Amino acid sequence: MTSYVARRLIQTALVLFALSFVTYALMGLMPGDPLDIACQANPQCTPDNLEEMKRNLGLDRPVFVRYVEWFGNILQGDFGYSRTYQKPVMEILLPRLWNTFMLGLVALLVSLCVALPLGVWASLRAGTRTDYTINFLAFIGISMPSFWLGLVLVIIFAVWLNWFPASGVETVGVEMGSMWAEVTDRLKYLVLPVASLSAQTIASWIRFTRASMIETMRNDYIRTATAKGLARRDVVRMHGFRNALIPVVTVIAVSFSFLFSGAVITETVFSYQGVGKLMFDSIMGNDFNVAMCAFIISCVAVLVMNLIADIAYAYLDPRISYK
């Protein structure tokens, strides 16, 4: 297992290096270069002045040379400076990371608590009215665009009913008297984004769990366990559900990395100050340092969760061995 993890970490580093280089090169090709915009806004700026500014900043060098220097600074803990916010990148990124982590964690817990029991329940009653109803609701959830669902939730629960705030992370300008008041206030702002973010996740996980459980419950060892006299709930829990989780783990790992790295659409619709919205705003504002660092963190989340999923396979199925 140790050698396997070491190999995967090396592969992860190589993939991260390749992805970051391609993204860095594409960022440089985007229209709206800040220096060009600044030069166009100044009538006294000439093409020679523009070339001199690029030369002073090292922008006239090849892309790979600039990337190596930038990546070397990242490894040393220097994430650069934000042109838009006029602050070091990490001062902006760390609070957004915490907000996205809270959003992703709550959405993950809600999705797991709803999707897995419903998926198992539907599989054990395959072909019945209960199964058809759960499948129908799952298809509705998969079919709904997240931005549309977010707007509908805002209209119903924020505008009409006025139960929850339409946007933001916490109440601004109000002093909280206790930690419980702060937690309650934050949870109030999480309800609608979590509902919007979890809908498609719950629907897809229900479908995967149901299909995996139906396939698992048809295996010979399930019939053998039943013939040995084990109770139905023990057969489902000890033999069925654990083996059915193996393919589901991959889906959950990829989905969690998506939740953690920031759902751009959900955070933008609700103006939730997370990594996804920060990345969107930075790209639109040509703040490439912030956008690249947010992208790197998103890539790391995806790669790490894939590694955790592979390790979880060996725990869920002792027949799997990494040597």
N, C-alpha and C positions, 0 to 999 in steps of 0.2 A: 504493500500500500504506500509506503514512504517513497519508493522509487517512482511509482505512478504519479503521486502528487507532485513530485519534483519535476517530472517530465511535463505534466500539465501546466505547471507554473511557468516553465520555460516557453511552452507554446503560447500561453496567455500573454507573456511579455512580447513575443514576436508579433502576435496578432494586434496587440495594442499599439506597437510601434508602427505597423503598416497602416492601420486605420487612422492613427493620428497624423501620419505624414500625408495620406491622401486628403484628409479633411483640411489640413493646413494649406496644401496646394490649392484646393478648391476655394478656400476662403480668400486667398490672394487673387483669384480670378473674378471674384464677385464685383459687380459694378458699384460705383459710389465710393471710390477710395477717399478716405478723409483728407489726404493731402490735396487731391484734385479739387475737392469741394472747397477747401480753405483757399486754394489758389484762385478758383473761379470767383469767390466772394471778394477778393482783393483786386481792384482794377490795376494796381501797380505790380502785381505778380506776373512774371514772364515765364515762358517755358524753361528758360535757363535757371531761374530761381527755383522752379519746381524740381528740376533735375538735381540741383545742388542740395535741396532739402532731403530728397530721397537718398542721395549719396551720403549725407551726414548721418542719416538714420540707418544706413546699411541696406536700404531697400533695393539698391541696384545690384546686389549680389544674387547668385543663383538661389532658387527656392530651397534646394536641399541643404545648402550651407546655412541659410537662415533658420531652417527647421532644426538642424542639429544644435545650433546655439540656443534656440528656444527650448528644445527638449532638455538640454543640459541644465538650463536655468530651472526648469520644472523639477528635475531630480535633486537640485540643491535647495528646493523649497521656495524659489523665487517665481511666483505665478504671474508677475507683471502688474501693470497698473491699468485701471479702467479709465478710458477716455471719457465715457459718458458720466460716470458717477464721481470721477476725480478722487478715487480711493484705490488702495491696493485691492487686487481681485479677491483675496481670501477674506477680507473684511466684508465684502458683499456676499460671497459665496457661502460662508459658514452658516449665517442665519437662514438663508434659503434652503440649504441642505437639511437643516433641522426641520423646517416647515414641510419639506417634501417627505422626509422620513416619517413624520407623524401622519401625514396624509396617506402614504403608502402602507404604513403599518396598520392603521385602522381599517383601510380598505381591504387589506389582506385578511385580517381577522374576521371581518364581516363576510367576506367571500368564502373563506374556509368554513365558517360556522353555518352558512346557508347552503353552499353548493354541495359539499360532501354528503351530508345527511340526505338531502333531496335526491342526489344522484344514486345513492345506495337504495333508498326507498323506492325510487322508480324502477331500478333494476330488479328488485325482488318482487315487484308487481308488474312485470313486463306484460304488455298486452291488455292491461286493465284500464278502467277509466282514470285511475290515479296516475298511471304512467302517461296516458295521453294528455292529461291536464298539465303535468309537469313539463312534458316535452313541448307542448304548445306555448307555455309561458317562457320556456328557454329559447324557443325560436323567436318569440317577440323580442326578448332581451338581446339576442344576437343581431337582430335586424335593425334595431334602433341606433342611429348615429349618436355618438356621445355628445356632440355639440347641440344637436336638437333636443336630446333629453335634458341637458343642462339648462337650456333656455326654458323648456317646459317647467322644470322644477323651480326655476327662479320666478316665473310668472305665477305659478300656483301657490307655492309656499312662502315666497318673499313678498310678492306684490299683492295678491288677492287675500291670502290668509295672514300674512305678516307674522309667521311663526319663526322664521329663520332669516338671518341677514343674507343679502343677495351676493355680497362680495367681501373680500378682505380676509384677514387672518385673525384679528382680535379687535376689540373695541378700542378706539384711539381716544386719548384724552380723559379716560375714566380710571380713577385709582381703585385698584382691587383691595378689598380689606383682608383677604385670606388667600391661601394657596387653592383652596377648594373653589373660590370664586373665579380665580384665574383659569383653573382647569375647566370649569363649567362654561366660561366665556369662550375658551378655545374650541371646546367640543361643539358649541352652538354654530361656530363658523365652519366646522368640519362636516356637518350633517349633509348638506346638499352636494358638496364636491365628492364626498365618499359615496353617496347614493348614485351619482352620475358615473363615477369611475368604476364602481363595483357591478353595475348592471350587466354589462357585456361579459365581464370576468366570471360572474356567477353563472350566467347562462352557458358559457362555453365549458366551464368546469363541470356543470351538471351533465352535459352531453358526454364529456370524456369519461367521467366517473361511471355513468350508467353503462356505456359501451364496454368499458374495461371490466366492470363487475359482471355483466352478462356473460362475457367471454370466459372469465375466470370460473364462474360457478358451473360451467359446463365441463370442466376438466375432470380427469379420473380421480385425482386425489380428493376432490370435494365429495364424490360419490363414496369413496373409501371411508372418509371421515364420517359421513352420514351413516354408512353401514356399520361402523364401529359403535354407534349408539350415542355419538356426541349430540348435544342439544343444538337446535337450529341456530340460535344466537351465537354459540361458540364456533360453529362451522363458519358462519358469516364473518365473525370478528377475527378469529385466529387464522383461518385458512383463506377465506375469500377476500376480505377487505385488504389485508396486508399485501397479498400478491397483486391485487387489482391496482394498488397504489403505485406500482413500479412505473408504468407509462404515464400515470397522472403526475408523478413528481416532476417530470420534465416540463410539462405544461405549467405547473405551479411555479417552478423555478424561473422560467422565462417570463411569466406574467409578473412575478414579484419584482424582477429586475426592471421590468417596464414601469411598474408602479413606483419603485424607488427612484428611478432616474427621472421621473417627472412626466406626467401625462400633459403634454403641451396644450392640447385642446381644452382639457378640463380646467387646467390652471389659468388659461387665458380667458375662458368664458366667465369664471368666477373671480377673476382678478386675484387669484390666490398667489401669494408671493413665495413661489417655490422655484426649483431649478428649471422646470420646464418653461415657465413664463420668463424667467431670467434669460434663458437661452434664446427664446423667441425675440424678446426685446433687444437683446445684444446683437443678434443677426440683423434685425431691421435697422438698428442704429449704427451698424458697422463697428461695434465694439468687439473686435476679434479676440482680444485677450480673454475676456469674460466668456465668450461663446466657446472658445477652444477648451478652456478649463472645465466648463460645464459638460462639454461633450466627452472629455476624457473620463470624468467621473461617471457618466452614464455608461460608457463602454466598460469600465472596470466593474460596475455593478452587474452588467449582463454576463461578463466572463466569469466573475466569481460565483454567481448563482448557478451557472452551468457546471462549474467544478463541484459545487456543493451537491448538486443533483446527482452527478456521477458517483460521488462518495456515498450518498444516501442509498443508491441501488444495492451496494454490498450489504448495508445494514438491513434493508427490507428483504433481500433475497440472499440467504447464505450461500446459494449455489454460485453466485457471482463472486469472482475473485480477481483482484488486480495484482498481477505478478509480472 
